Amino acid sequence: MAGFLTCGPNELLVVSGFGKKKPAMITGGRVFYWPGLQKCSRISLNVMTIMIPTPDVYTAQGVLISVTGITQVKISTQSKELLERACCNFLSKSKMAVIELIQETLEGHQRSAVSLTTVEDIYRDRQAFNTRMIESASHDMVNLGVEILSYTIHEVYDNLGYLSSLGKSRIAEIHRDARIGEALARRDARIVQSLAREKLVEAQLTNKTLMAQAELDFLCKKEDYEKEVYSQRAMAENAYELQAAKAKQKNMNEKMEIEVIDRRERVTLEEQETLRREKQLQSAVKQVADAEKYKTETLAAAEKQKTILEAEAEAEAIRLRGEAEAFLVQKRADRRSLRPPMNRKAEAWDEYRKGQPCSACTSTRCLGY
């Protein structure tokens, strides 16, 4: 009875015969099927694990060994062409027949790969041997429509003790390399310790150098700060002395002005006294000639005395102003040259003392002796 046939994703369903020019290959689907008129076949697409024994194979050195490999293969579904090849080769065969065919093909390639390789290469670098084996067998497997998923060496043995001798020599080499590595490690450790001690000494010397440099910088800055403090202190003291000198000059100027005013008052009083005498003379009814003569002489004497007093006062004022200005100029010059400050201060004080007027006179040239 006609109906639909289904297959799973890991199964290939092939329907050929009535109504189909080419066989229908279905994977994981369904197809309409006429029993008796069409033929239906199934091929498993599951992975097949195959043991590949190759006993008594001579290597490239002529050593007789036995190698057993394990491979995983499956019907290739990478293209429709490969599926058609697999159908042509395995469609009428059972699973065991397919495995046997693949096993015999891979066994031949494994024997060929072993014969071209030394025992040492197989023993030391199995990955390279596996890669060589897959590359060698891939062409034939593609022609069969089979895909090699993986291959690895399962067992390598011999009946002559070659591998055990190779293992002993390898063990001896490992022990030798271990001793050499230990000696090299001790040597490297000593070198590292020596370098560490050298760096420690260098760091200590560097730290001492930096500390000495920092101390030197501290002393230099301290000296600069002390110089600045002394300079500012000297400037402050000189400023105080300058203000005191200005105040003293102001007092001297005020005294001089008072003296000038006093002298002017005396001249005024003398003039008034002269006028009073003149009036007395007039009141005494002197003779006009005598009174006029006496008046003229008195006025002349008063004018003379007035002129003399004004000249002396003006001269004294000019002298005092000149000395005060000279004193101020000297103080300003001393303040500009403050190095060394203590000596300049002593000289300024000495000159100031020498420039004081004597208590017995008003002349600044008198030193008071």
FILODREN-818159 format. One record per residue (C-alpha): residue number from 1; x, y, z. Coordinates in steps of 0.05 Angstrom, whole numbers, plus 32768, in hexadecimal, padded with zeros to 4 digits. Layout:
<rs>
<r><num>NUM</num><px>X</px><py>Y</py><pz>Z</pz></r>
...
</rs>
This chain:
<rs>
<r><num>1</num><px>8000</px><py>8000</py><pz>8000</pz></r>
<r><num>2</num><px>801C</px><py>8043</py><pz>7FEB</pz></r>
<r><num>3</num><px>802E</px><py>8075</py><pz>8021</pz></r>
<r><num>4</num><px>8063</px><py>80A3</py><pz>803D</pz></r>
<r><num>5</num><px>80A5</px><py>808B</py><pz>8058</pz></r>
<r><num>6</num><px>80CA</px><py>80B4</py><pz>808C</pz></r>
<r><num>7</num><px>8111</px><py>80B3</py><pz>80A5</pz></r>
<r><num>8</num><px>8137</px><py>80D4</py><pz>80DF</pz></r>
<r><num>9</num><px>816E</px><py>8109</py><pz>80DB</pz></r>
<r><num>10</num><px>81A5</px><py>80D3</py><pz>80E3</pz></r>
<r><num>11</num><px>818A</px><py>80A7</py><pz>80AB</pz></r>
<r><num>12</num><px>818C</px><py>80AA</py><pz>805F</pz></r>
<r><num>13</num><px>814E</px><py>8090</py><pz>803B</pz></r>
<r><num>14</num><px>8157</px><py>807E</py><pz>7FF1</pz></r>
<r><num>15</num><px>811A</px><py>8071</py><pz>7FC6</pz></r>
<r><num>16</num><px>8122</px><py>805C</py><pz>7F7D</pz></r>
<r><num>17</num><px>80F7</px><py>803B</py><pz>7F47</pz></r>
<r><num>18</num><px>80B3</px><py>804D</py><pz>7F2A</pz></r>
<r><num>19</num><px>80A8</px><py>8097</py><pz>7F1C</pz></r>
<r><num>20</num><px>80EF</px><py>80AE</py><pz>7F2D</pz></r>
<r><num>21</num><px>8125</px><py>80BC</py><pz>7EFC</pz></r>
<r><num>22</num><px>8159</px><py>80C0</py><pz>7F34</pz></r>
<r><num>23</num><px>8156</px><py>80A1</py><pz>7F79</pz></r>
<r><num>24</num><px>8138</px><py>80CF</py><pz>7FAE</pz></r>
<r><num>25</num><px>8167</px><py>80D8</py><pz>7FEA</pz></r>
<r><num>26</num><px>8144</px><py>80F2</py><pz>8027</pz></r>
<r><num>27</num><px>8165</px><py>8104</py><pz>8069</pz></r>
<r><num>28</num><px>8137</px><py>8115</py><pz>80A4</pz></r>
<r><num>29</num><px>80F7</px><py>8119</py><pz>807B</pz></r>
<r><num>30</num><px>80C3</px><py>80EF</py><pz>8055</pz></r>
<r><num>31</num><px>80B4</px><py>80D7</py><pz>800E</pz></r>
<r><num>32</num><px>8079</px><py>80B6</py><pz>7FEB</pz></r>
<r><num>33</num><px>8086</px><py>806B</py><pz>7FE0</pz></r>
<r><num>34</num><px>8064</px><py>8037</py><pz>7FB3</pz></r>
<r><num>35</num><px>8073</px><py>7FF1</py><pz>7FCD</pz></r>
<r><num>36</num><px>8085</px><py>7FC0</py><pz>7F97</pz></r>
<r><num>37</num><px>8091</px><py>7FF7</py><pz>7F64</pz></r>
<r><num>38</num><px>80C7</px><py>801B</py><pz>7F89</pz></r>
<r><num>39</num><px>8103</px><py>8004</py><pz>7FB1</pz></r>
<r><num>40</num><px>8113</px><py>8022</py><pz>7FF5</pz></r>
<r><num>41</num><px>8157</px><py>801E</py><pz>8018</pz></r>
<r><num>42</num><px>8172</px><py>803E</py><pz>8057</pz></r>
<r><num>43</num><px>81BA</px><py>8050</py><pz>806B</pz></r>
<r><num>44</num><px>81CC</px><py>8066</py><pz>80B2</pz></r>
<r><num>45</num><px>81EE</px><py>80AA</py><pz>80B8</pz></r>
<r><num>46</num><px>8205</px><py>809E</py><pz>8100</pz></r>
<r><num>47</num><px>824E</px><py>80A2</py><pz>8114</pz></r>
<r><num>48</num><px>8273</px><py>8060</py><pz>8110</pz></r>
<r><num>49</num><px>82AE</px><py>8051</py><pz>813E</pz></r>
<r><num>50</num><px>82DF</px><py>8021</py><pz>811E</pz></r>
<r><num>51</num><px>831C</px><py>7FFF</py><pz>813B</pz></r>
<r><num>52</num><px>8357</px><py>7FFA</py><pz>810A</pz></r>
<r><num>53</num><px>8389</px><py>7FC5</py><pz>8120</pz></r>
<r><num>54</num><px>83CB</px><py>7FBF</py><pz>80F9</pz></r>
<r><num>55</num><px>83F6</px><py>7F8A</py><pz>8119</pz></r>
<r><num>56</num><px>843F</px><py>7F7E</py><pz>8107</pz></r>
<r><num>57</num><px>844E</px><py>7FBB</py><pz>80DD</pz></r>
<r><num>58</num><px>8496</px><py>7FCF</py><pz>80CE</pz></r>
<r><num>59</num><px>84A5</px><py>8018</py><pz>80DA</pz></r>
<r><num>60</num><px>84D5</px><py>8044</py><pz>80B2</pz></r>
<r><num>61</num><px>850E</px><py>802A</py><pz>80DE</pz></r>
<r><num>62</num><px>84FB</px><py>7FE1</py><pz>80D4</pz></r>
<r><num>63</num><px>84DE</px><py>7FD8</py><pz>8119</pz></r>
<r><num>64</num><px>84A3</px><py>7FA8</py><pz>811D</pz></r>
<r><num>65</num><px>846A</px><py>7FC7</py><pz>8145</pz></r>
<r><num>66</num><px>841F</px><py>7FC0</py><pz>814B</pz></r>
<r><num>67</num><px>83F1</px><py>7FFE</py><pz>8148</pz></r>
<r><num>68</num><px>83A7</px><py>8001</py><pz>8157</pz></r>
<r><num>69</num><px>8380</px><py>803F</py><pz>8143</pz></r>
<r><num>70</num><px>8339</px><py>8057</py><pz>8150</pz></r>
<r><num>71</num><px>8312</px><py>8081</py><pz>811E</pz></r>
<r><num>72</num><px>82CD</px><py>809F</py><pz>811B</pz></r>
<r><num>73</num><px>82AD</px><py>80A2</py><pz>80D6</pz></r>
<r><num>74</num><px>8268</px><py>80AD</py><pz>80B8</pz></r>
<r><num>75</num><px>8245</px><py>80B2</py><pz>8075</pz></r>
<r><num>76</num><px>8255</px><py>80F8</py><pz>805B</pz></r>
<r><num>77</num><px>821A</px><py>8128</py><pz>8054</pz></r>
<r><num>78</num><px>8243</px><py>8163</py><pz>803F</pz></r>
<r><num>79</num><px>822B</px><py>815E</py><pz>7FF6</pz></r>
<r><num>80</num><px>81FA</px><py>8138</py><pz>7FCC</pz></r>
<r><num>81</num><px>8233</px><py>811B</py><pz>7FA3</pz></r>
<r><num>82</num><px>8252</px><py>80FB</py><pz>7FE1</pz></r>
<r><num>83</num><px>820E</px><py>80DE</py><pz>7FF4</pz></r>
<r><num>84</num><px>8208</px><py>80BF</py><pz>7FAE</pz></r>
<r><num>85</num><px>824D</px><py>80A1</py><pz>7FB5</pz></r>
<r><num>86</num><px>823B</px><py>8083</py><pz>7FF9</pz></r>
<r><num>87</num><px>81FB</px><py>8067</py><pz>7FDC</pz></r>
<r><num>88</num><px>8220</px><py>8047</py><pz>7FA3</pz></r>
<r><num>89</num><px>8253</px><py>8027</py><pz>7FD1</pz></r>
<r><num>90</num><px>822A</px><py>8014</py><pz>800F</pz></r>
<r><num>91</num><px>81E0</px><py>8012</py><pz>7FFC</pz></r>
<r><num>92</num><px>81DC</px><py>7FC6</py><pz>7FF5</pz></r>
<r><num>93</num><px>820C</px><py>7FB8</py><pz>802F</pz></r>
<r><num>94</num><px>81FF</px><py>7FAD</py><pz>8078</pz></r>
<r><num>95</num><px>821C</px><py>7FD8</py><pz>80AE</pz></r>
<r><num>96</num><px>8251</px><py>7FA5</py><pz>80C0</pz></r>
<r><num>97</num><px>8265</px><py>7F9F</py><pz>8078</pz></r>
<r><num>98</num><px>826C</px><py>7FEA</py><pz>8073</pz></r>
<r><num>99</num><px>8296</px><py>7FEC</py><pz>80B3</pz></r>
<r><num>100</num><px>82C2</px><py>7FB3</py><pz>8099</pz></r>
<r><num>101</num><px>82CE</px><py>7FD6</py><pz>8057</pz></r>
<r><num>102</num><px>82E1</px><py>8017</py><pz>8078</pz></r>
<r><num>103</num><px>830C</px><py>7FF2</py><pz>80AB</pz></r>
<r><num>104</num><px>8334</px><py>7FCF</py><pz>8075</pz></r>
<r><num>105</num><px>833F</px><py>8010</py><pz>804F</pz></r>
<r><num>106</num><px>8357</px><py>8035</py><pz>808C</pz></r>
<r><num>107</num><px>8382</px><py>7FFA</py><pz>80A1</pz></r>
<r><num>108</num><px>83A9</px><py>7FFF</py><pz>8061</pz></r>
<r><num>109</num><px>83B4</px><py>8049</py><pz>806A</pz></r>
<r><num>110</num><px>83C9</px><py>803E</py><pz>80B3</pz></r>
<r><num>111</num><px>83FD</px><py>800A</py><pz>809E</pz></r>
<r><num>112</num><px>8417</px><py>803A</py><pz>8069</pz></r>
<r><num>113</num><px>841C</px><py>8073</py><pz>809C</pz></r>
<r><num>114</num><px>8440</px><py>8047</py><pz>80CF</pz></r>
<r><num>115</num><px>8472</px><py>802E</py><pz>809B</pz></r>
<r><num>116</num><px>8485</px><py>8076</py><pz>808B</pz></r>
<r><num>117</num><px>848E</px><py>808B</py><pz>80D3</pz></r>
<r><num>118</num><px>84C0</px><py>807A</py><pz>8109</pz></r>
<r><num>119</num><px>84AD</px><py>805C</py><pz>814C</pz></r>
<r><num>120</num><px>84C7</px><py>809A</py><pz>816F</pz></r>
<r><num>121</num><px>849A</px><py>80C8</py><pz>8146</pz></r>
<r><num>122</num><px>845D</px><py>809D</py><pz>8154</pz></r>
<r><num>123</num><px>846F</px><py>8099</py><pz>819E</pz></r>
<r><num>124</num><px>8480</px><py>80E3</py><pz>81A7</pz></r>
<r><num>125</num><px>8451</px><py>8107</py><pz>8177</pz></r>
<r><num>126</num><px>8411</px><py>80E1</py><pz>816D</pz></r>
<r><num>127</num><px>83EB</px><py>811F</py><pz>8157</pz></r>
<r><num>128</num><px>8417</px><py>8126</py><pz>811A</pz></r>
<r><num>129</num><px>840C</px><py>80DC</py><pz>810A</pz></r>
<r><num>130</num><px>83C0</px><py>80E4</py><pz>8111</pz></r>
<r><num>131</num><px>83C0</px><py>8120</py><pz>80E3</pz></r>
<r><num>132</num><px>83EA</px><py>80FA</py><pz>80AF</pz></r>
<r><num>133</num><px>83BB</px><py>80BF</py><pz>80B3</pz></r>
<r><num>134</num><px>837D</px><py>80E9</py><pz>80A8</pz></r>
<r><num>135</num><px>839C</px><py>810E</py><pz>806D</pz></r>
<r><num>136</num><px>83B1</px><py>80CC</py><pz>804E</pz></r>
<r><num>137</num><px>836D</px><py>80A9</py><pz>8055</pz></r>
<r><num>138</num><px>8340</px><py>80E5</py><pz>8046</pz></r>
<r><num>139</num><px>8344</px><py>80DE</py><pz>7FFA</pz></r>
<r><num>140</num><px>832D</px><py>8095</py><pz>7FFB</pz></r>
<r><num>141</num><px>82F7</px><py>80A3</py><pz>802F</pz></r>
<r><num>142</num><px>82DB</px><py>80DB</py><pz>8003</pz></r>
<r><num>143</num><px>82D8</px><py>80AC</py><pz>7FC8</pz></r>
<r><num>144</num><px>82AF</px><py>807C</py><pz>7FF4</pz></r>
<r><num>145</num><px>8282</px><py>80B5</py><pz>800A</pz></r>
<r><num>146</num><px>829B</px><py>80AF</py><pz>8052</pz></r>
<r><num>147</num><px>82B3</px><py>80E7</py><pz>807F</pz></r>
<r><num>148</num><px>82EA</px><py>80DD</py><pz>80B3</pz></r>
<r><num>149</num><px>82D6</px><py>8102</py><pz>80F2</pz></r>
<r><num>150</num><px>8312</px><py>80EF</py><pz>811D</pz></r>
<r><num>151</num><px>834D</px><py>80BF</py><pz>8121</pz></r>
<r><num>152</num><px>837C</px><py>80AF</py><pz>815A</pz></r>
<r><num>153</num><px>83AE</px><py>8079</py><pz>816D</pz></r>
<r><num>154</num><px>8391</px><py>804C</py><pz>81A2</pz></r>
<r><num>155</num><px>83CC</px><py>801E</py><pz>81B0</pz></r>
<r><num>156</num><px>8415</px><py>8014</py><pz>819A</pz></r>
<r><num>157</num><px>843C</px><py>7FD7</py><pz>81B0</pz></r>
<r><num>158</num><px>8472</px><py>7FA7</py><pz>8199</pz></r>
<r><num>159</num><px>848C</px><py>7F62</py><pz>81AC</pz></r>
<r><num>160</num><px>84D6</px><py>7F73</py><pz>81AB</pz></r>
<r><num>161</num><px>84D9</px><py>7FA5</py><pz>81E5</pz></r>
<r><num>162</num><px>84EB</px><py>7FE0</py><pz>81B8</pz></r>
<r><num>163</num><px>84B7</px><py>800E</py><pz>81D5</pz></r>
<r><num>164</num><px>84CA</px><py>7FFC</py><pz>821D</pz></r>
<r><num>165</num><px>8513</px><py>800B</py><pz>820C</pz></r>
<r><num>166</num><px>84FD</px><py>804C</py><pz>81EC</pz></r>
<r><num>167</num><px>84D6</px><py>805B</py><pz>822B</pz></r>
<r><num>168</num><px>8512</px><py>804D</py><pz>8257</pz></r>
<r><num>169</num><px>853D</px><py>807A</py><pz>822D</pz></r>
<r><num>170</num><px>8507</px><py>80AE</py><pz>822F</pz></r>
<r><num>171</num><px>8502</px><py>80A7</py><pz>827A</pz></r>
<r><num>172</num><px>854D</px><py>80AF</py><pz>827F</pz></r>
<r><num>173</num><px>8549</px><py>80EC</py><pz>8253</pz></r>
<r><num>174</num><px>8512</px><py>8109</py><pz>827F</pz></r>
<r><num>175</num><px>853B</px><py>80FC</py><pz>82BE</pz></r>
<r><num>176</num><px>8577</px><py>811C</py><pz>829C</pz></r>
<r><num>177</num><px>854E</px><py>8157</py><pz>8285</pz></r>
<r><num>178</num><px>8531</px><py>815D</py><pz>82CB</pz></r>
<r><num>179</num><px>8576</px><py>815F</py><pz>82EB</pz></r>
<r><num>180</num><px>858D</px><py>8191</py><pz>82B7</pz></r>
<r><num>181</num><px>854F</px><py>81BA</py><pz>82C2</pz></r>
<r><num>182</num><px>8559</px><py>81B8</py><pz>830D</pz></r>
<r><num>183</num><px>85A1</px><py>81CF</py><pz>8305</pz></r>
<r><num>184</num><px>858B</px><py>8206</py><pz>82D5</pz></r>
<r><num>185</num><px>8554</px><py>821B</py><pz>8305</pz></r>
<r><num>186</num><px>8586</px><py>821F</py><pz>833E</pz></r>
<r><num>187</num><px>85B5</px><py>8247</py><pz>8312</pz></r>
<r><num>188</num><px>857D</px><py>8275</py><pz>82FD</pz></r>
<r><num>189</num><px>8567</px><py>827D</py><pz>8345</pz></r>
<r><num>190</num><px>85AE</px><py>8290</py><pz>8359</pz></r>
<r><num>191</num><px>85B1</px><py>82C1</py><pz>8320</pz></r>
<r><num>192</num><px>856E</px><py>82DF</py><pz>8334</pz></r>
<r><num>193</num><px>8585</px><py>82E4</py><pz>837C</pz></r>
<r><num>194</num><px>85C5</px><py>8306</py><pz>8367</pz></r>
<r><num>195</num><px>859F</px><py>8336</py><pz>833B</pz></r>
<r><num>196</num><px>856E</px><py>8343</py><pz>8374</pz></r>
<r><num>197</num><px>85A7</px><py>8351</py><pz>83A4</pz></r>
<r><num>198</num><px>85C8</px><py>837F</py><pz>8371</pz></r>
<r><num>199</num><px>8586</px><py>83A4</py><pz>8367</pz></r>
<r><num>200</num><px>857E</px><py>83A9</py><pz>83B3</pz></r>
<r><num>201</num><px>85C3</px><py>83C7</py><pz>83BB</pz></r>
<r><num>202</num><px>85B6</px><py>83F6</py><pz>8381</pz></r>
<r><num>203</num><px>8573</px><py>840B</py><pz>839F</pz></r>
<r><num>204</num><px>8594</px><py>8417</py><pz>83E2</pz></r>
<r><num>205</num><px>85CB</px><py>8441</py><pz>83C3</pz></r>
<r><num>206</num><px>8597</px><py>8467</py><pz>839A</pz></r>
<r><num>207</num><px>856D</px><py>8473</py><pz>83D9</pz></r>
<r><num>208</num><px>85AA</px><py>848C</py><pz>83FF</pz></r>
<r><num>209</num><px>85BC</px><py>84BA</py><pz>83C5</pz></r>
<r><num>210</num><px>8575</px><py>84D5</py><pz>83C2</pz></r>
<r><num>211</num><px>8575</px><py>84E0</py><pz>840E</pz></r>
<r><num>212</num><px>85B7</px><py>8505</py><pz>840A</pz></r>
<r><num>213</num><px>859E</px><py>852F</py><pz>83D0</pz></r>
<r><num>214</num><px>855E</px><py>853D</py><pz>83F5</pz></r>
<r><num>215</num><px>8584</px><py>8552</py><pz>8434</pz></r>
<r><num>216</num><px>85B2</px><py>857F</py><pz>840B</pz></r>
<r><num>217</num><px>8575</px><py>859E</py><pz>83E9</pz></r>
<r><num>218</num><px>8556</px><py>85A8</py><pz>842E</pz></r>
<r><num>219</num><px>8594</px><py>85CB</py><pz>8449</pz></r>
<r><num>220</num><px>8599</px><py>85F7</py><pz>840B</pz></r>
<r><num>221</num><px>8550</px><py>860B</py><pz>8410</pz></r>
<r><num>222</num><px>8556</px><py>8616</py><pz>845A</pz></r>
<r><num>223</num><px>8592</px><py>8644</py><pz>844E</pz></r>
<r><num>224</num><px>856B</px><py>8669</py><pz>8418</pz></r>
<r><num>225</num><px>852F</px><py>8670</py><pz>8447</pz></r>
<r><num>226</num><px>855C</px><py>868B</py><pz>847F</pz></r>
<r><num>227</num><px>857B</px><py>86BD</py><pz>844F</pz></r>
<r><num>228</num><px>8536</px><py>86D3</py><pz>843A</pz></r>
<r><num>229</num><px>8520</px><py>86D9</py><pz>8483</pz></r>
<r><num>230</num><px>855E</px><py>8702</py><pz>8495</pz></r>
<r><num>231</num><px>8555</px><py>872D</py><pz>8458</pz></r>
<r><num>232</num><px>850C</px><py>873A</py><pz>8468</pz></r>
<r><num>233</num><px>851D</px><py>8747</py><pz>84B1</pz></r>
<r><num>234</num><px>8554</px><py>8779</py><pz>849D</pz></r>
<r><num>235</num><px>8524</px><py>879B</py><pz>846D</pz></r>
<r><num>236</num><px>84F0</px><py>87A0</py><pz>84A4</pz></r>
<r><num>237</num><px>8524</px><py>87BE</py><pz>84D5</pz></r>
<r><num>238</num><px>853D</px><py>87EE</py><pz>84A0</pz></r>
<r><num>239</num><px>84F5</px><py>8802</py><pz>8491</pz></r>
<r><num>240</num><px>84EA</px><py>880F</py><pz>84DB</pz></r>
<r><num>241</num><px>8529</px><py>8839</py><pz>84DF</pz></r>
<r><num>242</num><px>8516</px><py>885E</py><pz>84A0</pz></r>
<r><num>243</num><px>84D2</px><py>886E</py><pz>84BD</pz></r>
<r><num>244</num><px>84F4</px><py>8885</py><pz>84FD</pz></r>
<r><num>245</num><px>8523</px><py>88B1</py><pz>84D4</pz></r>
<r><num>246</num><px>84E8</px><py>88CE</py><pz>84AE</pz></r>
<r><num>247</num><px>84C5</px><py>88DD</py><pz>84F0</pz></r>
<r><num>248</num><px>8503</px><py>88FD</py><pz>850C</pz></r>
<r><num>249</num><px>850B</px><py>8927</py><pz>84CD</pz></r>
<r><num>250</num><px>84C3</px><py>893C</py><pz>84D3</pz></r>
<r><num>251</num><px>84CF</px><py>8951</py><pz>851C</pz></r>
<r><num>252</num><px>850D</px><py>8978</py><pz>8508</pz></r>
<r><num>253</num><px>84E7</px><py>899B</py><pz>84D1</pz></r>
<r><num>254</num><px>84B0</px><py>89AD</py><pz>8501</pz></r>
<r><num>255</num><px>84E3</px><py>89C7</py><pz>8534</pz></r>
<r><num>256</num><px>8504</px><py>89F0</py><pz>84FD</pz></r>
<r><num>257</num><px>84C1</px><py>8A0D</py><pz>84E8</pz></r>
<r><num>258</num><px>84B1</px><py>8A1D</py><pz>8531</pz></r>
<r><num>259</num><px>84F5</px><py>8A40</py><pz>8537</pz></r>
<r><num>260</num><px>84E9</px><py>8A68</py><pz>84F8</pz></r>
<r><num>261</num><px>84A4</px><py>8A7C</py><pz>8510</pz></r>
<r><num>262</num><px>84C2</px><py>8A8F</py><pz>8553</pz></r>
<r><num>263</num><px>84F6</px><py>8ABB</py><pz>8532</pz></r>
<r><num>264</num><px>84C1</px><py>8ADA</py><pz>8507</pz></r>
<r><num>265</num><px>8499</px><py>8AE9</py><pz>8545</pz></r>
<r><num>266</num><px>84D5</px><py>8B0A</py><pz>8566</pz></r>
<r><num>267</num><px>84E0</px><py>8B34</py><pz>8528</pz></r>
<r><num>268</num><px>8497</px><py>8B48</py><pz>852B</pz></r>
<r><num>269</num><px>849D</px><py>8B59</py><pz>8575</pz></r>
<r><num>270</num><px>84DB</px><py>8B83</py><pz>8567</pz></r>
<r><num>271</num><px>84B6</px><py>8BA7</py><pz>8530</pz></r>
<r><num>272</num><px>847D</px><py>8BB4</py><pz>855F</pz></r>
<r><num>273</num><px>84AF</px><py>8BCB</py><pz>8594</pz></r>
<r><num>274</num><px>84CE</px><py>8BFA</py><pz>8562</pz></r>
<r><num>275</num><px>848A</px><py>8C16</py><pz>8552</pz></r>
<r><num>276</num><px>847B</px><py>8C1E</py><pz>859C</pz></r>
<r><num>277</num><px>84BC</px><py>8C45</py><pz>85A7</pz></r>
<r><num>278</num><px>84AD</px><py>8C6E</py><pz>856A</pz></r>
<r><num>279</num><px>846A</px><py>8C7F</py><pz>8587</pz></r>
<r><num>280</num><px>848A</px><py>8C8F</py><pz>85CA</pz></r>
<r><num>281</num><px>84BA</px><py>8CBD</py><pz>85A6</pz></r>
<r><num>282</num><px>8482</px><py>8CDD</py><pz>8582</pz></r>
<r><num>283</num><px>845B</px><py>8CE4</py><pz>85C3</pz></r>
<r><num>284</num><px>8498</px><py>8D03</py><pz>85E4</pz></r>
<r><num>285</num><px>8494</px><py>8D3A</py><pz>85B2</pz></r>
<r><num>286</num><px>84DA</px><py>8D35</py><pz>859A</pz></r>
<r><num>287</num><px>84F2</px><py>8D5D</py><pz>8565</pz></r>
<r><num>288</num><px>84DC</px><py>8D47</py><pz>8523</pz></r>
<r><num>289</num><px>8523</px><py>8D3F</py><pz>8508</pz></r>
<r><num>290</num><px>853A</px><py>8D16</py><pz>8543</pz></r>
<r><num>291</num><px>84FD</px><py>8CEB</py><pz>8541</pz></r>
<r><num>292</num><px>8504</px><py>8CDF</py><pz>84F7</pz></r>
<r><num>293</num><px>854C</px><py>8CCE</py><pz>84FE</pz></r>
<r><num>294</num><px>8540</px><py>8CA0</py><pz>8538</pz></r>
<r><num>295</num><px>8507</px><py>8C7E</py><pz>8512</pz></r>
<r><num>296</num><px>8532</px><py>8C73</py><pz>84D5</pz></r>
<r><num>297</num><px>856B</px><py>8C55</py><pz>84FD</pz></r>
<r><num>298</num><px>853C</px><py>8C2A</py><pz>8525</pz></r>
<r><num>299</num><px>8518</px><py>8C10</py><pz>84E7</pz></r>
<r><num>300</num><px>855A</px><py>8C03</py><pz>84C4</pz></r>
<r><num>301</num><px>8574</px><py>8BDC</py><pz>8500</pz></r>
<r><num>302</num><px>8534</px><py>8BB4</py><pz>8504</pz></r>
<r><num>303</num><px>8534</px><py>8BA4</py><pz>84BA</pz></r>
<r><num>304</num><px>857C</px><py>8B8F</py><pz>84BF</pz></r>
<r><num>305</num><px>856E</px><py>8B62</py><pz>84FB</pz></r>
<r><num>306</num><px>8531</px><py>8B45</py><pz>84D7</pz></r>
<r><num>307</num><px>8559</px><py>8B37</py><pz>8498</pz></r>
<r><num>308</num><px>8591</px><py>8B16</py><pz>84C0</pz></r>
<r><num>309</num><px>8560</px><py>8AEA</py><pz>84E7</pz></r>
<r><num>310</num><px>8539</px><py>8AD5</py><pz>84A9</pz></r>
<r><num>311</num><px>857A</px><py>8AC4</py><pz>8484</pz></r>
<r><num>312</num><px>8593</px><py>8A9A</py><pz>84BE</pz></r>
<r><num>313</num><px>8550</px><py>8A76</py><pz>84C5</pz></r>
<r><num>314</num><px>854D</px><py>8A67</py><pz>847A</pz></r>
<r><num>315</num><px>8595</px><py>8A4E</py><pz>8479</pz></r>
<r><num>316</num><px>8588</px><py>8A21</py><pz>84B5</pz></r>
<r><num>317</num><px>854A</px><py>8A05</py><pz>8494</pz></r>
<r><num>318</num><px>856F</px><py>89F6</py><pz>8453</pz></r>
<r><num>319</num><px>85A7</px><py>89D4</py><pz>8479</pz></r>
<r><num>320</num><px>8578</px><py>89A9</py><pz>84A1</pz></r>
<r><num>321</num><px>8551</px><py>8995</py><pz>8463</pz></r>
<r><num>322</num><px>8591</px><py>8982</py><pz>843F</pz></r>
<r><num>323</num><px>85AA</px><py>8958</py><pz>8479</pz></r>
<r><num>324</num><px>8567</px><py>8935</py><pz>847F</pz></r>
<r><num>325</num><px>8565</px><py>8925</py><pz>8434</pz></r>
<r><num>326</num><px>85AD</px><py>890C</py><pz>8435</pz></r>
<r><num>327</num><px>859B</px><py>88E0</py><pz>8470</pz></r>
<r><num>328</num><px>855F</px><py>88C3</py><pz>844B</pz></r>
<r><num>329</num><px>8588</px><py>88B7</py><pz>840C</pz></r>
<r><num>330</num><px>85BE</px><py>8893</py><pz>8435</pz></r>
<r><num>331</num><px>8589</px><py>8867</py><pz>8456</pz></r>
<r><num>332</num><px>856A</px><py>8854</py><pz>8413</pz></r>
<r><num>333</num><px>85AF</px><py>8842</py><pz>83F8</pz></r>
<r><num>334</num><px>85BD</px><py>8818</py><pz>8435</pz></r>
<r><num>335</num><px>857B</px><py>87F3</py><pz>842E</pz></r>
<r><num>336</num><px>858A</px><py>87E1</py><pz>83E5</pz></r>
<r><num>337</num><px>85CD</px><py>87C0</py><pz>83F7</pz></r>
<r><num>338</num><px>85B8</px><py>8792</py><pz>842F</pz></r>
<r><num>339</num><px>85F1</px><py>8760</py><pz>8426</pz></r>
<r><num>340</num><px>860A</px><py>8754</py><pz>8459</pz></r>
<r><num>341</num><px>85CF</px><py>8770</py><pz>847F</pz></r>
<r><num>342</num><px>85EE</px><py>8773</py><pz>84C4</pz></r>
<r><num>343</num><px>862B</px><py>879C</py><pz>84AE</pz></r>
<r><num>344</num><px>85FF</px><py>87CC</py><pz>8486</pz></r>
<r><num>345</num><px>85D2</px><py>87D4</py><pz>84C1</pz></r>
<r><num>346</num><px>860E</px><py>87E5</py><pz>84EF</pz></r>
<r><num>347</num><px>862A</px><py>8817</py><pz>84BD</pz></r>
<r><num>348</num><px>85E6</px><py>8838</py><pz>84B4</pz></r>
<r><num>349</num><px>85DD</px><py>883E</py><pz>8500</pz></r>
<r><num>350</num><px>8623</px><py>885B</py><pz>8508</pz></r>
<r><num>351</num><px>8617</px><py>888E</py><pz>84D1</pz></r>
<r><num>352</num><px>85D4</px><py>889E</py><pz>84F0</pz></r>
<r><num>353</num><px>85F4</px><py>88AA</py><pz>8534</pz></r>
<r><num>354</num><px>862A</px><py>88D6</py><pz>8514</pz></r>
<r><num>355</num><px>85F5</px><py>88FE</py><pz>84F0</pz></r>
<r><num>356</num><px>85CF</px><py>8911</py><pz>8531</pz></r>
<r><num>357</num><px>85D6</px><py>895A</py><pz>8544</pz></r>
<r><num>358</num><px>85FD</px><py>896C</py><pz>8582</pz></r>
<r><num>359</num><px>85D5</px><py>897D</py><pz>85C0</pz></r>
<r><num>360</num><px>85FF</px><py>89BC</py><pz>85C9</pz></r>
<r><num>361</num><px>85F4</px><py>89D5</py><pz>8582</pz></r>
<r><num>362</num><px>85C7</px><py>89CB</py><pz>8545</pz></r>
<r><num>363</num><px>85FE</px><py>89B6</py><pz>8514</pz></r>
<r><num>364</num><px>85FD</px><py>896E</py><pz>84F9</pz></r>
<r><num>365</num><px>8648</px><py>8972</py><pz>84EA</pz></r>
<r><num>366</num><px>8657</px><py>8974</py><pz>8534</pz></r>
<r><num>367</num><px>8663</px><py>892C</py><pz>854C</pz></r>
<r><num>368</num><px>8651</px><py>893C</py><pz>8594</pz></r>
<r><num>369</num><px>8699</px><py>8939</py><pz>85AE</pz></r>
</rs>
